[in-house]
């Protein structure tokens, strides 16, 4: 188990460039299975979860070639479908949440797709019903081996249909879209997710020859085609990492420039941090955070009631940023209620913040009230363990702002989502060491 040793209380300065988007990568990489032709993808983050998926594709028979740092070409012209029934696949697929999105492309192109019950973060239950109900609507037969927790769908032919999704699941929408592009006839998906990363997937598929309309809305219409071709695709910067660096700058009272953020794809993120009192300036396609030497003040609602920040489907706030927002609020002036609707275990990391001296009331598994210190009392260094990717980086931000030396164990969780984070933080002045 890896460990970070962090000497907190130092101000940072300089520029930091966000990596390619992890959540986009997991969709885009699975889409290479839809064609036997070569697909080149740029700005791929070098992180554990993405590297696991690339290795899984190689084991499946995809030819992978690294062109340069962050750029790979993929060719799925000789797929080994027997691998899907192997013990190795059942083991490797279980260790990665994103592996569920292999099923849609495999079903579309080869008539069958299998996956073991995926793992990933321990942040609460993530159900797969939306994925498989979508496949069944397209004409697939579903089967589930309870003893091995092994899911499967099979179909001689997928047929387009109308479907109303029970939830606007991003991965569910992506999976169904990848299955529908090669189905016979027209598929209409209502209550579809419309996150920028899903839009990126649809745009890439259209360049490959798919016929998807309504991209960016919650109503997608897909005219099935017989085959798809190759393409080149460049991924967006990771909006969760951008939010992490905004929070880091505010918590450490640092002047920081975040480069090439793709402002038009950030949605509510700048607005939410401004509601916490953080100054965010747009400079071209960069974000500039000035030094908050006098702290930052949380806005109340117009009627004077306490600010509530909650996650919601796009264009609402992504749930992946709530852990970071909660940590940032611990040093703000004022109070805020954080409402995490999606996952019932994501707020449990606040016990670590309480050990550091934060004032947080955990109302229930989904809500926490934060009373900010206004930097009158700094957080105190401590030893802690990272429970998941986003809580892990939130605790890292807390440690960088705290007085003294903190230890964070289980940093493999952070490495799953953040590329070479200690080296990049040292470049802007952080005192962090990987033990």
JODARA-V74906 format. One record per residue. N is the residue number from 1. RES is the residue in three letters. SS is DSSP state (A for helix, B for strand, O for the rest). PHI is phi as a letter, one per 30 degrees, with the letter a starting at -180 (NA if undefined). PSI is psi as a letter, one per 20 degrees, with the letter a starting at -180 (* if undefined). Layout:
# JODARA-V74906
n:N res:RES ss:SS phi:PHI psi:PSI
n:N res:RES ss:SS phi:PHI psi:PSI
This chain:
# JODARA-V74906
n:1 res:UNK ss:O phi:NA psi:p
n:2 res:UNK ss:O phi:d psi:r
n:3 res:UNK ss:B phi:b psi:q
n:4 res:UNK ss:B phi:c psi:p
n:5 res:UNK ss:B phi:c psi:p
n:6 res:UNK ss:B phi:b psi:p
n:7 res:UNK ss:B phi:c psi:o
n:8 res:UNK ss:O phi:d psi:r
n:9 res:UNK ss:O phi:i psi:j
n:10 res:UNK ss:O phi:c psi:q
n:11 res:UNK ss:O phi:d psi:q
n:12 res:UNK ss:O phi:c psi:r
n:13 res:UNK ss:B phi:a psi:q
n:14 res:UNK ss:B phi:k psi:b
n:15 res:UNK ss:B phi:b psi:q
n:16 res:UNK ss:B phi:b psi:p
n:17 res:UNK ss:B phi:c psi:p
n:18 res:UNK ss:O phi:d psi:q
n:19 res:UNK ss:O phi:d psi:r
n:20 res:UNK ss:B phi:d psi:q
n:21 res:UNK ss:O phi:d psi:o
n:22 res:UNK ss:A phi:e psi:g
n:23 res:UNK ss:A phi:d psi:h
n:24 res:UNK ss:A phi:d psi:g
n:25 res:UNK ss:A phi:e psi:g
n:26 res:UNK ss:A phi:d psi:h
n:27 res:UNK ss:A phi:d psi:g
n:28 res:UNK ss:A phi:d psi:g
n:29 res:UNK ss:A phi:d psi:h
n:30 res:UNK ss:A phi:d psi:h
n:31 res:UNK ss:A phi:d psi:i
n:32 res:UNK ss:A phi:d psi:i
n:33 res:UNK ss:A phi:d psi:i
n:34 res:UNK ss:A phi:d psi:i
n:35 res:UNK ss:O phi:b psi:q
n:36 res:UNK ss:O phi:d psi:i
n:37 res:UNK ss:O phi:d psi:r
n:38 res:UNK ss:B phi:d psi:p
n:39 res:UNK ss:B phi:b psi:p
n:40 res:UNK ss:B phi:c psi:p
n:41 res:UNK ss:B phi:b psi:p
n:42 res:UNK ss:B phi:c psi:q
n:43 res:UNK ss:O phi:i psi:k
n:44 res:UNK ss:O phi:d psi:p
n:45 res:UNK ss:O phi:d psi:q
n:46 res:UNK ss:O phi:d psi:m
n:47 res:UNK ss:O phi:b psi:r
n:48 res:UNK ss:A phi:e psi:g
n:49 res:UNK ss:A phi:d psi:g
n:50 res:UNK ss:A phi:d psi:g
n:51 res:UNK ss:A phi:d psi:h
n:52 res:UNK ss:A phi:d psi:g
n:53 res:UNK ss:A phi:d psi:h
n:54 res:UNK ss:A phi:d psi:g
n:55 res:UNK ss:A phi:d psi:h
n:56 res:UNK ss:A phi:d psi:g
n:57 res:UNK ss:A phi:d psi:g
n:58 res:UNK ss:A phi:d psi:g
n:59 res:UNK ss:A phi:d psi:h
n:60 res:UNK ss:O phi:d psi:i
n:61 res:UNK ss:O phi:j psi:j
n:62 res:UNK ss:O phi:d psi:p
n:63 res:UNK ss:B phi:d psi:p
n:64 res:UNK ss:B phi:c psi:p
n:65 res:UNK ss:B phi:b psi:p
n:66 res:UNK ss:B phi:d psi:o
n:67 res:UNK ss:B phi:d psi:g
n:68 res:UNK ss:B phi:a psi:a
n:69 res:UNK ss:O phi:e psi:p
n:70 res:UNK ss:O phi:i psi:i
n:71 res:UNK ss:B phi:b psi:p
n:72 res:UNK ss:B phi:b psi:q
n:73 res:UNK ss:B phi:c psi:q
n:74 res:UNK ss:B phi:b psi:p
n:75 res:UNK ss:B phi:b psi:o
n:76 res:UNK ss:O phi:c psi:l
n:77 res:UNK ss:O phi:c psi:i
n:78 res:UNK ss:O phi:b psi:m
n:79 res:UNK ss:O phi:d psi:p
n:80 res:UNK ss:O phi:c psi:n
n:81 res:UNK ss:A phi:d psi:h
n:82 res:UNK ss:A phi:d psi:h
n:83 res:UNK ss:A phi:e psi:h
n:84 res:UNK ss:A phi:d psi:h
n:85 res:UNK ss:A phi:c psi:j
n:86 res:UNK ss:O phi:d psi:q
n:87 res:UNK ss:A phi:d psi:h
n:88 res:UNK ss:A phi:d psi:g
n:89 res:UNK ss:A phi:d psi:g
n:90 res:UNK ss:A phi:d psi:h
n:91 res:UNK ss:A phi:d psi:g
n:92 res:UNK ss:A phi:d psi:g
n:93 res:UNK ss:A phi:d psi:h
n:94 res:UNK ss:A phi:d psi:h
n:95 res:UNK ss:A phi:d psi:j
n:96 res:UNK ss:O phi:b psi:o
n:97 res:UNK ss:A phi:e psi:g
n:98 res:UNK ss:A phi:d psi:i
n:99 res:UNK ss:A phi:d psi:i
n:100 res:UNK ss:A phi:e psi:h
n:101 res:UNK ss:A phi:d psi:j
n:102 res:UNK ss:A phi:d psi:h
n:103 res:UNK ss:A phi:d psi:g
n:104 res:UNK ss:A phi:e psi:g
n:105 res:UNK ss:A phi:d psi:g
n:106 res:UNK ss:A phi:d psi:g
n:107 res:UNK ss:A phi:d psi:g
n:108 res:UNK ss:A phi:d psi:g
n:109 res:UNK ss:A phi:c psi:h
n:110 res:UNK ss:A phi:c psi:i
n:111 res:UNK ss:O phi:i psi:j
n:112 res:UNK ss:B phi:a psi:q
n:113 res:UNK ss:B phi:b psi:p
n:114 res:UNK ss:B phi:b psi:q
n:115 res:UNK ss:B phi:a psi:p
n:116 res:UNK ss:B phi:d psi:q
n:117 res:UNK ss:O phi:e psi:o
n:118 res:UNK ss:O phi:d psi:q
n:119 res:UNK ss:O phi:c psi:c
n:120 res:UNK ss:O phi:j psi:b
n:121 res:UNK ss:O phi:d psi:q
n:122 res:UNK ss:O phi:c psi:m
n:123 res:UNK ss:O phi:c psi:j
n:124 res:UNK ss:O phi:k psi:r
n:125 res:UNK ss:O phi:d psi:p
n:126 res:UNK ss:O phi:c psi:o
n:127 res:UNK ss:O phi:d psi:q
n:128 res:UNK ss:O phi:c psi:j
n:129 res:UNK ss:A phi:e psi:g
n:130 res:UNK ss:A phi:e psi:g
n:131 res:UNK ss:A phi:e psi:g
n:132 res:UNK ss:A phi:d psi:h
n:133 res:UNK ss:A phi:d psi:h
n:134 res:UNK ss:A phi:d psi:g
n:135 res:UNK ss:A phi:d psi:g
n:136 res:UNK ss:A phi:d psi:g
n:137 res:UNK ss:A phi:e psi:h
n:138 res:UNK ss:O phi:d psi:i
n:139 res:UNK ss:O phi:j psi:j
n:140 res:UNK ss:O phi:d psi:q
n:141 res:UNK ss:B phi:c psi:p
n:142 res:UNK ss:B phi:c psi:p
n:143 res:UNK ss:B phi:b psi:q
n:144 res:UNK ss:B phi:b psi:p
n:145 res:UNK ss:B phi:c psi:o
n:146 res:UNK ss:O phi:d psi:h
n:147 res:UNK ss:O phi:d psi:g
n:148 res:UNK ss:O phi:c psi:i
n:149 res:UNK ss:O phi:h psi:l
n:150 res:UNK ss:B phi:c psi:p
n:151 res:UNK ss:B phi:c psi:q
n:152 res:UNK ss:B phi:a psi:q
n:153 res:UNK ss:B phi:b psi:q
n:154 res:UNK ss:B phi:b psi:q
n:155 res:UNK ss:O phi:a psi:p
n:156 res:UNK ss:O phi:d psi:h
n:157 res:UNK ss:O phi:a psi:p
n:158 res:UNK ss:O phi:c psi:p
n:159 res:UNK ss:B phi:b psi:p
n:160 res:UNK ss:O phi:d psi:q
n:161 res:UNK ss:O phi:a psi:r
n:162 res:UNK ss:B phi:c psi:p
n:163 res:UNK ss:B phi:b psi:q
n:164 res:UNK ss:B phi:c psi:o
n:165 res:UNK ss:O phi:d psi:q
n:166 res:UNK ss:O phi:d psi:i
n:167 res:UNK ss:O phi:a psi:q
n:168 res:UNK ss:O phi:d psi:m
n:169 res:UNK ss:O phi:d psi:p
n:170 res:UNK ss:A phi:d psi:g
n:171 res:UNK ss:A phi:d psi:h
n:172 res:UNK ss:A phi:d psi:g
n:173 res:UNK ss:A phi:d psi:g
n:174 res:UNK ss:A phi:e psi:g
n:175 res:UNK ss:A phi:d psi:g
n:176 res:UNK ss:A phi:d psi:g
n:177 res:UNK ss:A phi:e psi:g
n:178 res:UNK ss:A phi:d psi:h
n:179 res:UNK ss:A phi:d psi:h
n:180 res:UNK ss:A phi:d psi:h
n:181 res:UNK ss:O phi:d psi:h
n:182 res:UNK ss:O phi:c psi:j
n:183 res:UNK ss:O phi:d psi:r
n:184 res:UNK ss:B phi:d psi:p
n:185 res:UNK ss:O phi:j psi:a
n:186 res:UNK ss:B phi:c psi:p
n:187 res:UNK ss:B phi:c psi:p
n:188 res:UNK ss:B phi:c psi:p
n:189 res:UNK ss:B phi:c psi:o
n:190 res:UNK ss:B phi:c psi:q
n:191 res:UNK ss:O phi:i psi:k
n:192 res:UNK ss:O phi:d psi:q
n:193 res:UNK ss:O phi:d psi:q
n:194 res:UNK ss:O phi:b psi:k
n:195 res:UNK ss:O phi:e psi:q
n:196 res:UNK ss:A phi:e psi:h
n:197 res:UNK ss:A phi:d psi:h
n:198 res:UNK ss:A phi:d psi:h
n:199 res:UNK ss:A phi:d psi:g
n:200 res:UNK ss:A phi:d psi:g
n:201 res:UNK ss:A phi:d psi:g
n:202 res:UNK ss:A phi:d psi:g
n:203 res:UNK ss:A phi:d psi:h
n:204 res:UNK ss:A phi:d psi:g
n:205 res:UNK ss:A phi:d psi:h
n:206 res:UNK ss:A phi:d psi:h
n:207 res:UNK ss:A phi:d psi:h
n:208 res:UNK ss:O phi:d psi:i
n:209 res:UNK ss:O phi:j psi:i
n:210 res:UNK ss:O phi:d psi:r
n:211 res:UNK ss:B phi:b psi:n
n:212 res:UNK ss:B phi:c psi:p
n:213 res:UNK ss:B phi:c psi:r
n:214 res:UNK ss:O phi:i psi:j
n:215 res:UNK ss:O phi:d psi:p
n:216 res:UNK ss:O phi:j psi:i
n:217 res:UNK ss:O phi:c psi:r
n:218 res:UNK ss:O phi:c psi:j
n:219 res:UNK ss:B phi:b psi:o
n:220 res:UNK ss:B phi:c psi:p
n:221 res:UNK ss:B phi:b psi:p
n:222 res:UNK ss:B phi:b psi:o
n:223 res:UNK ss:B phi:c psi:o
n:224 res:UNK ss:O phi:d psi:q
n:225 res:UNK ss:O phi:b psi:r
n:226 res:UNK ss:O phi:d psi:h
n:227 res:UNK ss:O phi:a psi:q
n:228 res:UNK ss:O phi:c psi:q
n:229 res:UNK ss:O phi:c psi:a
n:230 res:UNK ss:O phi:d psi:r
n:231 res:UNK ss:B phi:a psi:r
n:232 res:UNK ss:B phi:b psi:q
n:233 res:UNK ss:B phi:b psi:p
n:234 res:UNK ss:B phi:c psi:p
n:235 res:UNK ss:O phi:d psi:q
n:236 res:UNK ss:O phi:d psi:q
n:237 res:UNK ss:B phi:d psi:q
n:238 res:UNK ss:O phi:d psi:o
n:239 res:UNK ss:A phi:d psi:h
n:240 res:UNK ss:A phi:d psi:h
n:241 res:UNK ss:A phi:d psi:h
n:242 res:UNK ss:A phi:e psi:g
n:243 res:UNK ss:A phi:d psi:h
n:244 res:UNK ss:A phi:d psi:g
n:245 res:UNK ss:A phi:d psi:h
n:246 res:UNK ss:A phi:d psi:g
n:247 res:UNK ss:A phi:d psi:g
n:248 res:UNK ss:A phi:d psi:g
n:249 res:UNK ss:A phi:d psi:g
n:250 res:UNK ss:A phi:d psi:g
n:251 res:UNK ss:A phi:d psi:h
n:252 res:UNK ss:O phi:c psi:j
n:253 res:UNK ss:O phi:h psi:l
n:254 res:UNK ss:O phi:c psi:q
n:255 res:UNK ss:B phi:c psi:o
n:256 res:UNK ss:B phi:b psi:q
n:257 res:UNK ss:B phi:c psi:p
n:258 res:UNK ss:B phi:c psi:o
n:259 res:UNK ss:B phi:d psi:q
n:260 res:UNK ss:O phi:h psi:m
n:261 res:UNK ss:O phi:c psi:i
n:262 res:UNK ss:O phi:h psi:m
n:263 res:UNK ss:A phi:e psi:g
n:264 res:UNK ss:A phi:d psi:i
n:265 res:UNK ss:A phi:c psi:j
n:266 res:UNK ss:O phi:d psi:i
n:267 res:UNK ss:O phi:h psi:c
n:268 res:UNK ss:O phi:d psi:i
n:269 res:UNK ss:A phi:e psi:g
n:270 res:UNK ss:A phi:d psi:h
n:271 res:UNK ss:A phi:d psi:g
n:272 res:UNK ss:A phi:d psi:g
n:273 res:UNK ss:A phi:d psi:h
n:274 res:UNK ss:A phi:d psi:h
n:275 res:UNK ss:A phi:d psi:h
n:276 res:UNK ss:O phi:d psi:i
n:277 res:UNK ss:O phi:j psi:j
n:278 res:UNK ss:O phi:d psi:p
n:279 res:UNK ss:O phi:d psi:p
n:280 res:UNK ss:O phi:b psi:o
n:281 res:UNK ss:B phi:c psi:p
n:282 res:UNK ss:B phi:c psi:p
n:283 res:UNK ss:B phi:b psi:n
n:284 res:UNK ss:O phi:i psi:c
n:285 res:UNK ss:O phi:c psi:j
n:286 res:UNK ss:B phi:c psi:q
n:287 res:UNK ss:B phi:c psi:p
n:288 res:UNK ss:B phi:c psi:p
n:289 res:UNK ss:B phi:c psi:o
n:290 res:UNK ss:O phi:d psi:r
n:291 res:UNK ss:O phi:d psi:p
n:292 res:UNK ss:O phi:c psi:m
n:293 res:UNK ss:O phi:d psi:h
n:294 res:UNK ss:O phi:c psi:j
n:295 res:UNK ss:O phi:i psi:a
n:296 res:UNK ss:O phi:b psi:q
n:297 res:UNK ss:B phi:c psi:p
n:298 res:UNK ss:O phi:d psi:p
n:299 res:UNK ss:O phi:d psi:q
n:300 res:UNK ss:O phi:c psi:r
n:301 res:UNK ss:O phi:d psi:r
n:302 res:UNK ss:O phi:e psi:h
n:303 res:UNK ss:O phi:d psi:j
n:304 res:UNK ss:O phi:j psi:i
n:305 res:UNK ss:O phi:d psi:r
n:306 res:UNK ss:O phi:d psi:p
n:307 res:UNK ss:B phi:d psi:p
n:308 res:UNK ss:B phi:c psi:p
n:309 res:UNK ss:B phi:c psi:p
n:310 res:UNK ss:B phi:b psi:q
n:311 res:UNK ss:B phi:d psi:q
n:312 res:UNK ss:O phi:a psi:q
n:313 res:UNK ss:O phi:e psi:q
n:314 res:UNK ss:O phi:e psi:p
n:315 res:UNK ss:O phi:d psi:k
n:316 res:UNK ss:O phi:d psi:a
n:317 res:UNK ss:B phi:d psi:p
n:318 res:UNK ss:O phi:d psi:p
n:319 res:UNK ss:A phi:d psi:h
n:320 res:UNK ss:A phi:d psi:i
n:321 res:UNK ss:A phi:c psi:i
n:322 res:UNK ss:A phi:d psi:h
n:323 res:UNK ss:A phi:d psi:g
n:324 res:UNK ss:A phi:d psi:g
n:325 res:UNK ss:A phi:d psi:h
n:326 res:UNK ss:A phi:d psi:g
n:327 res:UNK ss:A phi:d psi:g
n:328 res:UNK ss:A phi:d psi:h
n:329 res:UNK ss:A phi:d psi:h
n:330 res:UNK ss:O phi:d psi:h
n:331 res:UNK ss:O phi:c psi:j
n:332 res:UNK ss:O phi:d psi:r
n:333 res:UNK ss:B phi:c psi:o
n:334 res:UNK ss:O phi:k psi:a
n:335 res:UNK ss:B phi:b psi:q
n:336 res:UNK ss:B phi:a psi:q
n:337 res:UNK ss:B phi:c psi:p
n:338 res:UNK ss:B phi:c psi:p
n:339 res:UNK ss:B phi:c psi:o
n:340 res:UNK ss:O phi:c psi:o
n:341 res:UNK ss:O phi:d psi:h
n:342 res:UNK ss:O phi:d psi:g
n:343 res:UNK ss:O phi:c psi:p
n:344 res:UNK ss:O phi:d psi:i
n:345 res:UNK ss:O phi:b psi:j
n:346 res:UNK ss:A phi:d psi:h
n:347 res:UNK ss:A phi:c psi:i
n:348 res:UNK ss:A phi:d psi:i
n:349 res:UNK ss:A phi:d psi:i
n:350 res:UNK ss:A phi:d psi:i
n:351 res:UNK ss:A phi:d psi:h
n:352 res:UNK ss:A phi:d psi:h
n:353 res:UNK ss:A phi:d psi:h
n:354 res:UNK ss:A phi:d psi:h
n:355 res:UNK ss:A phi:d psi:h
n:356 res:UNK ss:O phi:d psi:i
n:357 res:UNK ss:O phi:j psi:j
n:358 res:UNK ss:O phi:d psi:q
n:359 res:UNK ss:B phi:c psi:n
n:360 res:UNK ss:B phi:b psi:p
n:361 res:UNK ss:B phi:c psi:o
n:362 res:UNK ss:B phi:d psi:o
n:363 res:UNK ss:B phi:d psi:g
n:364 res:UNK ss:B phi:a psi:a
n:365 res:UNK ss:O phi:e psi:i
n:366 res:UNK ss:O phi:c psi:i
n:367 res:UNK ss:B phi:b psi:q
n:368 res:UNK ss:B phi:b psi:p
n:369 res:UNK ss:B phi:c psi:p
n:370 res:UNK ss:B phi:c psi:p
n:371 res:UNK ss:B phi:c psi:o
n:372 res:UNK ss:O phi:d psi:q
n:373 res:UNK ss:O phi:d psi:i
n:374 res:UNK ss:O phi:h psi:k
n:375 res:UNK ss:O phi:i psi:j
n:376 res:UNK ss:O phi:d psi:h
n:377 res:UNK ss:O phi:b psi:p
n:378 res:UNK ss:O phi:d psi:q
n:379 res:UNK ss:O phi:d psi:q
n:380 res:UNK ss:B phi:c psi:q
n:381 res:UNK ss:O phi:d psi:q
n:382 res:UNK ss:O phi:a psi:r
n:383 res:UNK ss:B phi:c psi:p
n:384 res:UNK ss:B phi:b psi:r
n:385 res:UNK ss:B phi:b psi:p
n:386 res:UNK ss:O phi:d psi:p
n:387 res:UNK ss:O phi:d psi:h
n:388 res:UNK ss:O phi:a psi:r
n:389 res:UNK ss:A phi:d psi:g
n:390 res:UNK ss:A phi:d psi:h
n:391 res:UNK ss:A phi:d psi:h
n:392 res:UNK ss:A phi:d psi:g
n:393 res:UNK ss:A phi:d psi:h
n:394 res:UNK ss:A phi:d psi:g
n:395 res:UNK ss:A phi:d psi:h
n:396 res:UNK ss:A phi:d psi:g
n:397 res:UNK ss:A phi:d psi:g
n:398 res:UNK ss:A phi:e psi:g
n:399 res:UNK ss:A phi:d psi:h
n:400 res:UNK ss:A phi:d psi:h
n:401 res:UNK ss:A phi:c psi:i
n:402 res:UNK ss:O phi:d psi:q
n:403 res:UNK ss:B phi:d psi:p
n:404 res:UNK ss:O phi:j psi:a
n:405 res:UNK ss:B phi:c psi:p
n:406 res:UNK ss:B phi:c psi:q
n:407 res:UNK ss:B phi:b psi:p
n:408 res:UNK ss:B phi:b psi:o
n:409 res:UNK ss:B phi:c psi:r
n:410 res:UNK ss:O phi:h psi:l
n:411 res:UNK ss:O phi:d psi:i
n:412 res:UNK ss:A phi:e psi:h
n:413 res:UNK ss:A phi:d psi:g
n:414 res:UNK ss:A phi:d psi:g
n:415 res:UNK ss:A phi:d psi:h
n:416 res:UNK ss:O phi:d psi:h
n:417 res:UNK ss:O phi:b psi:i
n:418 res:UNK ss:O phi:b psi:p
n:419 res:UNK ss:O phi:d psi:p
n:420 res:UNK ss:O phi:h psi:l
n:421 res:UNK ss:A phi:d psi:h
n:422 res:UNK ss:A phi:d psi:g
n:423 res:UNK ss:A phi:d psi:g
n:424 res:UNK ss:A phi:d psi:h
n:425 res:UNK ss:A phi:d psi:h
n:426 res:UNK ss:A phi:d psi:h
n:427 res:UNK ss:O phi:d psi:h
n:428 res:UNK ss:O phi:c psi:j
n:429 res:UNK ss:O phi:j psi:j
n:430 res:UNK ss:O phi:d psi:q
n:431 res:UNK ss:B phi:c psi:n
n:432 res:UNK ss:B phi:b psi:p
n:433 res:UNK ss:B phi:b psi:p
n:434 res:UNK ss:B phi:c psi:o
n:435 res:UNK ss:O phi:c psi:*
